[in-house]
């Protein structure tokens, strides 16, 4: 995957002035490093070979200069280390916020295919490694390139033929490095995918820990985890093998460079074309030249970690929102709740069969209807099209005569309330979870909503009332209590359109009775669509819509459908027999 250079460097922009200061300090540090061998050369070639009576005072002066240079160097190093990491952390935070905000806007079709653990890996681990590249990359490359280039010119000045002999190795070293960098890029990218699978397995297992324990299947989860963990281990082993070849190959080149300097340098001394002091200086600068190559070699792993992290970051950022607002999207006001499905067809993927095909349905404002039919007929899918969790493939879906595709998404969804069978409560307090229905609500509004949902009494029995912590996904509450909190949320939201998706099917009789009363109160004056498998719960619906794989096959009241002896009558008879 190609990366956008412009996009990559755009994240420096808010911190450019500070980071340029960091780079300037890195430049100073490297420049001062190059001065020390020159001072040693000056002492050995000029001071100690001159008038020894004044040599000691000159050595002291040069020693003082060295101490001043060391002080400047360390102050600059401190600034580079502290502020450089700070810039990297700020950029990481910006990218993480941008990625999370982008993920919030992606449609259900994206999350239908992605694993939570994989996405978490991209948000956390990938961006952490990328921030290290953002911080250390330019800083270290400037630092070591200054040393490398500076050492080259000084070496060339000391002995040009020997310098050229040394640099003959570099083209071969460059080709070798490029070859292994491609291998490392693939290996590190595979590592990220594998650790994402490990995260996905952990997230899946821990989220379903009650199911795991209820079936005594801990050993199954351990096997699954160990399989993913071992795949990650094998991936890491291959990466380390490639790194070992790479690093040791580079070391061989560097050792050959050192040997070349010693042999040819010694020959030059014998031939009187080089003196010992210059050879010592040459060896010092060779070490200065070799160290950057060694460091840049080891940085190649960091570089590849960061680049693959950025590639994976951009894979998500480049995903277009499957469902977007039109430029002139309408903001709803005074919604009546009339819904029209006009020859609506839908399928989840192009290669899959239609879930809904040519469905037409008119729901009047304030009407209470029920959707029934066999599993897989598309009842939940039909309701998911109303708030545009998915977009229709063909046909039109109208709210108050306006195509939902022409309505601002936030405005559309604020006017639709969902109560589902699988209630999701967030970690936090009761108050915070109810307020989710209307973030601007005050405590009095929240209490009123809870009372309407028949939740106030049980909330007040909790240790801290509305400020009680309910645990992850409301683990400290019963099914009925969680459902009443979700209903309180919708009361607080106060939408004109209400969708109830199997809202009571998982509850015991006592809880169901309480929740049913709450739902009846909630449904008053709203356009309400109830999805139900238990047909006994929707006898009082104004209209029952029977949906099968063939589309809408029947509609009418409970009594009308029973007397017609069609699909509804057969479904009802089967349930009645099962209850007996």
N, C-alpha and C positions, 0 to 999 in steps of 0.2 A: 504494500500500500504506500503510495506517494504521500508525502506530508507537505502542507503549505508552509513554506519558509516564513512568509509574511504573517500568517496566523500564529506560528510558533513564537516569533519574536514580539508579537503584539502584546503579550502579557507582561513584558518589561515596561511598557509605556507609563503606567501610573507611578512607577518607582525608578524611572530612568535616571533622574538627577542623582539620587542616592547611589544607584548601582554603578553609574559612571565614576563616582567618587571611589567606590570599592575597587573598580578596575584600575583607577589611577594609583591607588595604594598598592595593588598587586604589582603594577608596573614598577613602582618605586622599590618594592621589596626585591624583585628580580634584578633590577638594575644595580642595587647596592650589593647584591650577592656577587655580581661580576667584578666588583671593585676589589674585593679582598685578595684574590690571587695576584692581581696587578700590584697591590701593595707588598705582597710577599716577594714578588719578582723584583720590585724596586729595592727592597731591603737586601735581598741576596746579591743582586747584580750591581747595584750602585752604592748603597750605604756601606755594606760589609766589605766591598772591594775598594772603597775609597779610604779617606783619612779616618783611621779607627779612633783617634782622640776625640773626634766630634760625633762618631757613629752612635754612641749610646744615647746622647740627647736627641738625635734624629729618630732613633728607634722609639724613645719615649713619646715623642711628638706623634709619630705614626700610630703608636699604641693608643694614644688619646683619641686620634681621629677614628680609629677602629671602634673604640667604645662608643663614640658619638653615633657612628653609623649603625652599630648594633642597637642602640636605643631607638633611633629613628625606625629601623627595620622592624623591631618588635612592636612599637606603637602602631605602625602601619599594618602589621600582621594581625594585631588585636582587632583593629577596625575591620579588616577584611573578614576575619573569622566571625565576629559578632554581627555586624551589619549585613554581611553577605548571607548568612543563615537567616537573618530576619527577613530580608527581601525574598529569599526562596520560600519561607513559610507563608508570607503574605500572598505570593503568587499561587502557591498551592491552595490556600484558602479561597482565593478568587475563583480558581478553576473548579474547585469542588462545589462552590456555591452555584457557579454557572452550569455545571453538569447536573446537579441535583434539580435546579430550576427547570432545565431542559427535560429531564426525565419526568417531572411532574406534568409536563404538557403533552407527553407522548400518549398515544391512545391505548385502549385495552388490547388491540391487536398486537402491539409490541410486547406487552406483559404476558400475553397468552403464550408467547414463544420463548421468553427469556427466563432464566433462573435467578432468583433473588440473590443467591450467594455470588453468582458471577457478577451481577451489577454492583454488589457491595465491594467486591474485589477491585473493580474499576474506580469506584469512588474513593476508596481508602488506600490500598496498597500501591496501585499503579501511580496515583498522583503523588504519593510520598516519594517514590523513586524518581518521578519526574522533577519534583522540586529540588532534589539533590543535583540533577543535571542542570537545571536553571541556575542554581547558585554556583556550583563548582565548575560547570562547563566553560563559559567564557573566562571566568576568573583564572582557572588553572591553565587553560590554553594560552592566555596572554602571559601568565607567569612563566610557563615553561618555554613558550616560543621566544620570549625575550632572552631567556637564558641560552636557548639553543642558537638563535641568530647571533647574539652577542658573542657567545663562545666561538662560533664559526669565524667571525671577523677578526677576533683576537688571535685565534689559532692561525688564520691565514697570514696575519701580520708577523707572527713568530716564525712560521715555516710553511710557505705555500705548498710545496710539493707533498709534504707529509699530510697536510690538511686535505688536499685533493685525493690522496690515496685513501684516507679515512672515508671521505664522502662517496667514494665509489660503491661502498656497501649499501648506501641509503636507498637507491632505486629498488634493489632486491628486497630490502626490508619493507619498503612501501607496498610492493605487490603482495608480499607475504601477509602483511597486516590487512589489506583490503580483502583478500581471500577469506581469512579467518573471521573478519568482522561480519561478513555475510552469514557465515555458519553460526556465529554467536547470536546474531539477530533472530534467526529462526529458532534457535535453542531457547533463548530467553522468552520469546513470544509463546513458545510451547509451554514453558514454565508457568507463565501468567495464566494461560488457559487451564492448566492442571490445578493450580492453587485455587482458581475460581471454582473448579469442580469440587475441590475439598470443602471450600466455603459453602457451596450449594448443598453438599451432603450434610454438613454440620447444621446449617440453618433448617433444612428439611427435617432432620432427625430431632433436633431440640424443640422445634415448633410442634411436632407431633409426639412429644415425650409421653403424654398420657396414653395415646394409642399404643405406643411401643410397649409401655409397661403393662397395659391391660391385656395384651396378647403375649406377654412374656417373651418379646422378640428382641431383647437387648442384643443377643448374639447375632441376630440378622443385621441390625444396624452397625454393630462392630465390624462385621464382615464387609458391609458396604463401604464403611469408612476406610477400613484397611485397604480395600481394593483401590479406592481413589488416592489414598495416601501413598500407596506403593507405586502407582502410576506417576505421581508427582516426584517420588524419590528417583525412579528410573529416568525421568526427564532431567532431574538435577544432575544425576550421574553423567549423562551424556553432555550436559553443559560443562561440567567440571573437566571432563575429558578433553573437550574442545579448547577450554581455557588453558589446560596444562600444555597441550600441543602449541598453542599460540604463545603463551608466556615463555616457555622454554625455548621455542624457536627464536624468539626475539633475543633472549639471553645469549644464545649461541652467536648471533650476529654481533651483539655488543662485546662479547668476549673476544671475537675475532678482531674487532676494532681495537681493543686494548692491546692484544698481542701484536697487531700491525704497528701500533705506535711504539711499543717497546723495542721491537726488532729494528724497524726503520730509523727510530730515534737514536738507538745505540749505534747503528751504522753511520748515522750522520755525525755523531760525536767523534767516532773513530776517524771519519773523513774531514773533521774540523769544519763542518758546515752547520753545526749546532753545538751550543755549550750546555753544560749540565743544568745550569739555572733555567735555561729555556726549556729543556726537556722536563724538568720538574713542573714548571708552569704549564707546559703543554699537557702533561698528565692530569694536572688539577683541572684544566679547562675541559679535557676529554671527559672527566668524571661529571663536570657540569653539563656537558652535552649528552652524556649517556643517561644521567638521572632523568632529564625530561622525557627521553624516549621510553625509559622504564615506567615512569609515572603515567605517561600518556597511553602506554600499552595497557596498564592496569585500569586506566580510566575508560578504556574501550568497553569494558563490561558495564561501567556506570553509564556510559554514553548509550549503549544498546538498551539497557534497562529503561533509561529515560525516553529514548526514541520509541521503543515498543509501547511504553506507557502512553506517550502522546498519540501514537497511532490508534491505540484502543480508545483513548479519550475522544479522538476525532471521529471514530466509527460511530459513536453514539451521537456526538454533536452534529454530524452530517445527516443524521436521520431526519427526514422531513416529518412534520406533524401530520399524521394521516387525516386528522380532523382539525381544520383551521377555520378561523373567522374570515369571512369575506371583508374586503376593505370598507364596505359601506354597511356592515352588519347592524341590524336593528336592535335597539334596547327595548325590552318589553315593559309595558306599564298596564296596569288594570287587566290582568289576565283572567279570562272567563273559564278557560279549561276545555274548549272544544277541540277534539282531536279527529283528524281524518287521515286514514291510510288509503292512498289511491294507487291500486295495482302495485303494491310494494313487493320487491323481491330482494333477497339477501342471501349471501353465502360468506363464510369466513375466509376462504382462500379461493383463488381462481380455479385451482385444480379440484376443489371439493364440490359436492352437490349442493344445491340450494337448500337452505334451512327453511326459508319462506319463499313462496313463488306466487306472484300475482295476487297478493292479499289485499282486500279492500274492506275497510271498517270505518264506521262513523260513530264517534262517542260524543254525546251531547254535554254541554257544560253542567257540572254538578252531578252527572250520572254515575251511579254505582254499578259497575259491571264486574263479572267474574270470568277469568280465562281458565278453561279446563281442557283436558285432553291427555293422551298418553305421553310418557316421558320421551323427550327428543323431538316433540312436535314443533317446538320453537316458541313456547309461551314466554320464557324469560328473554329470549332473543328479541321478540316483538317489542317487549317493554324497554329493552336496552336501546332500541332505536330512537325512542322518544327524546331522551336527553343527549342523543348523539354520542353514546359510548361507541357506537359503530354507525357508519353511514349506509343508507340504503344503496343497493346496486342499481335497481331500476325503480321507477315510480316516484311518488311524492308522499311526504309525511307533513301534514299541516297542523299547526297549533294556532287556534283562533284565526284560521284562514291564511296564516303566514307559513311558508315553507321553513321548516326548522333549520335548514342549511343557510337561510338568510338572517337568522337570529344570532346575536352575540352569544357565544357559548356560556359565558358566566351568567348572563341574564337568563338564558334558557334554563340552566341547571338550578339557578336559585329559585325558580318557580316550580320545581319538581322535587317531591320528597320520596325517599325510598325507605321502606322497612323490610329487611330481608330476614330469612331464616338464620343465616350464619352471621350473627352480630359481631361487628369488630369494634372493640373498645380499646382506646389507647392507654398506655401506662400514664398514671396521674390520678387526679382526684375525680370524684363524682361531678363536682362543679365544672371542672375543665372539660369533661367528656360531654356533658349536656350543652355547654357553651359552644361546642364544635358546630352546632346547628346554626349559631348566629354569634360570631366572635365579638360583636360589639354589645351583646346583651349584658344587662346589669344583673345583680344577684336576685333582685325581686322578680324579674322576668323569668329567670331560670327556675326559681321555686314555683312560680305559677305553672310553667310548662311541666314540671315534675308532678304537681298535683293533678293536672289534666291527664297525665299518663298513669295515674294511680301508683306513683313511685315515691311520693313524699314520705309516706309512713315508714316504709322500709329504709329509706335513706336516713331518716332521723334516728333509727334504731342502730345505725352503724356507729362505731366508736367516736368518730369526729364528724358525724353528719355529712353535710355536703363537701367537707374538706377531707373525707376519708380516702386513703389510697386504695385503689381497686386491683392493683397488680397488672402484669402484662396480659392484655386481652381480657381484662376483667375476671381473672382467675379466682378472685375471692368472692365472686357473686354467683348466685344460681342462674340457671338459664332464663327463668321468668324475670328475674331482677335485671339481667343484662338487656333483655328484650324491652322492658319498660323504660330503661335509660335511652335506648335507641328511639323509642317512640317519643320520649320527652324532647330529644334533639329535634325531631321533625315538628313537634308542636311549636318549639321555639323558632324554627325556620319559617313555619306558617306558609307552606306552598299551596297554590290553588290546585295543583295536580298531584295526586298521591298514588304510589305504586306499592302494593303489599305482596311480596314474593314469599309465599309459604311462611308467613310471619309467625304462625302458631303451631306448625306441624311437629316441632321438636319438643313441645312442652307437655308437662303432665296436666291432668284435667283441671286441677285447682289453679295452676299458673295460667293455663289457657283461658279459663273463664275470666280472670282478672285482665289479662292482656287483650282479650276479645272486647271487653267493655271499653278499654282504653282506645282500641282501634276504631270502634264504632263512634266514639266521641270525636276522634281525630278526623274521621271520614265525613262528618257532617259539613255540608256546604262546599265540598271539594269534589272535583272529578276524580273518581277512585277506580283503580284497576286492581283486582285481587287475583293473584295466581294461586290456585288451590288444587291439591290432590285429594284432600278429604272433602268430599262433596257435601257432607252434612254441614259444613261450616259456611256454605255460600247459598243456602236455600233462599235467603231473603234478598239476594242480589236483584236489582231491577232488571238486569239482563245477563244471561249466561251465554258466553261465546265458546263454542266447542271447536278447538283447533286440532287438526291431525296433520299427518304428512301431506295430505291432499289440500290443505288450507282450511278455511273456515267452512265447516260442513253443516253446522246448526247454530241457531241462536234463538233465545227466547227466555221466558221465566222458567223456574224450576218445574212448576206444574205442567206448563206447555210442553217442555222437552220430555218429561216423563210420559205424558199421554201420547206423544208422537212415536214412542218406541224406537228411537234411533240410537245413535252412538252414545248420547248422554244417558239414555235409559239403560243401556248395556253396562256402561261404566258404573252407574249407580247400583245396579243389581249385583254386580261383582263385589263392590265394597260392602254392601249390605250382607251378602253371604259370608264374607270374610269376618265381619263383625260378629255374626252368629257363631 
